């Protein structure tokens, strides 16, 4: 995978992560909170965080100590 492609995927994942923040906050403000949906959003957000970290690691060159 090329660096440019990795950077593009990181940007998409970060955008999706921010969108989930907004969706989670909107769910919390509703009079009746759908706890199942809230948990799904939170799990998806964690998966995105992990994906972002993995992709960022791919951009860092291996340095032999």
Phi and psi in degrees as GROMACS dihedral restraints (atoms count N, CA, C in turn):
[ dihedral_restraints ]
;  ai    aj    ak    al  type     phi  dphi    fc
    3     4     5     6     1   -80.3    20    10
    4     5     6     7     1   156.4    20    10
    6     7     8     9     1   -58.0    20    10
    7     8     9    10     1   -41.3    20    10
    9    10    11    12     1   -62.8    20    10
   10    11    12    13     1   -40.5    20    10
   12    13    14    15     1   -66.3    20    10
   13    14    15    16     1   -40.8    20    10
   15    16    17    18     1   -62.4    20    10
   16    17    18    19     1   -46.3    20    10
   18    19    20    21     1   -61.5    20    10
   19    20    21    22     1   -38.3    20    10
   21    22    23    24     1   -65.5    20    10
   22    23    24    25     1   -42.3    20    10
   24    25    26    27     1   -65.3    20    10
   25    26    27    28     1   -37.3    20    10
   27    28    29    30     1   -62.4    20    10
   28    29    30    31     1   -44.6    20    10
   30    31    32    33     1   -62.9    20    10
   31    32    33    34     1   -41.3    20    10
   33    34    35    36     1   -63.9    20    10
   34    35    36    37     1   -44.6    20    10
   36    37    38    39     1   -63.7    20    10
   37    38    39    40     1   -40.2    20    10
   39    40    41    42     1   -64.1    20    10
   40    41    42    43     1   -40.2    20    10
   42    43    44    45     1   -63.7    20    10
   43    44    45    46     1   -45.2    20    10
   45    46    47    48     1   -62.0    20    10
   46    47    48    49     1   -38.5    20    10
   48    49    50    51     1   -61.8    20    10
   49    50    51    52     1   -45.6    20    10
   51    52    53    54     1   -64.0    20    10
   52    53    54    55     1   -40.6    20    10
   54    55    56    57     1   -61.3    20    10
   55    56    57    58     1   -39.5    20    10
   57    58    59    60     1   -66.5    20    10
   58    59    60    61     1   -36.1    20    10
   60    61    62    63     1   -55.5    20    10
   61    62    63    64     1   -47.6    20    10
   63    64    65    66     1   -63.4    20    10
   64    65    66    67     1   -43.9    20    10
   66    67    68    69     1   -65.1    20    10
   67    68    69    70     1   -40.8    20    10
   69    70    71    72     1   -63.7    20    10
   70    71    72    73     1   -44.1    20    10
   72    73    74    75     1   -63.8    20    10
   73    74    75    76     1   -40.8    20    10
   75    76    77    78     1   -62.9    20    10
   76    77    78    79     1   -40.7    20    10
   78    79    80    81     1   -63.3    20    10
   79    80    81    82     1   -41.3    20    10
   81    82    83    84     1   -64.1    20    10
   82    83    84    85     1   -30.1    20    10
   84    85    86    87     1   -81.9    20    10
   85    86    87    88     1   -10.7    20    10
   87    88    89    90     1   -70.7    20    10
   88    89    90    91     1   148.6    20    10
   90    91    92    93     1   -59.2    20    10
   91    92    93    94     1   -40.9    20    10
   93    94    95    96     1  -117.6    20    10
   94    95    96    97     1   114.5    20    10
   96    97    98    99     1   -84.8    20    10
   97    98    99   100     1   128.2    20    10
   99   100   101   102     1   -84.0    20    10
  100   101   102   103     1    96.0    20    10
  102   103   104   105     1   -63.7    20    10
  103   104   105   106     1   -33.1    20    10
  105   106   107   108     1   -65.9    20    10
  106   107   108   109     1   -46.1    20    10
  108   109   110   111     1   -64.2    20    10
  109   110   111   112     1   -40.1    20    10
  111   112   113   114     1   -60.4    20    10
  112   113   114   115     1   -44.9    20    10
  114   115   116   117     1   -63.6    20    10
  115   116   117   118     1   -39.3    20    10
  117   118   119   120     1   -61.6    20    10
  118   119   120   121     1   -44.9    20    10
  120   121   122   123     1   -62.4    20    10
  121   122   123   124     1   -42.5    20    10
  123   124   125   126     1   -64.8    20    10
  124   125   126   127     1   -40.7    20    10
  126   127   128   129     1   -65.5    20    10
  127   128   129   130     1   -41.9    20    10
  129   130   131   132     1   -62.1    20    10
  130   131   132   133     1   -40.7    20    10
  132   133   134   135     1   -62.5    20    10
  133   134   135   136     1   -41.0    20    10
  135   136   137   138     1   -65.0    20    10
  136   137   138   139     1   -41.1    20    10
  138   139   140   141     1   -62.6    20    10
  139   140   141   142     1   -39.9    20    10
  141   142   143   144     1   -64.8    20    10
  142   143   144   145     1   -40.7    20    10
  144   145   146   147     1   -60.0    20    10
  145   146   147   148     1   -43.5    20    10
  147   148   149   150     1   -64.9    20    10
  148   149   150   151     1   -40.0    20    10
  150   151   152   153     1   -64.2    20    10
  151   152   153   154     1   -42.8    20    10
  153   154   155   156     1   -60.4    20    10
  154   155   156   157     1   -45.5    20    10
  156   157   158   159     1   -62.0    20    10
  157   158   159   160     1   -42.3    20    10
  159   160   161   162     1   -63.7    20    10
  160   161   162   163     1   -44.4    20    10
  162   163   164   165     1   -65.6    20    10
  163   164   165   166     1   -40.4    20    10
  165   166   167   168     1   -64.4    20    10
  166   167   168   169     1   -36.5    20    10
  168   169   170   171     1   -62.5    20    10
  169   170   171   172     1   -32.8    20    10
  171   172   173   174     1   -66.5    20    10
  172   173   174   175     1   -25.0    20    10
  174   175   176   177     1   -82.5    20    10
  175   176   177   178     1   -19.8    20    10
  177   178   179   180     1   -87.3    20    10
  178   179   180   181     1   121.0    20    10
  180   181   182   183     1   -68.1    20    10
  181   182   183   184     1   146.6    20    10
  183   184   185   186     1   -68.8    20    10
  184   185   186   187     1   127.0    20    10
  186   187   188   189     1  -113.0    20    10
  187   188   189   190     1   122.6    20    10
  189   190   191   192     1   -84.1    20    10
  190   191   192   193     1   121.0    20    10
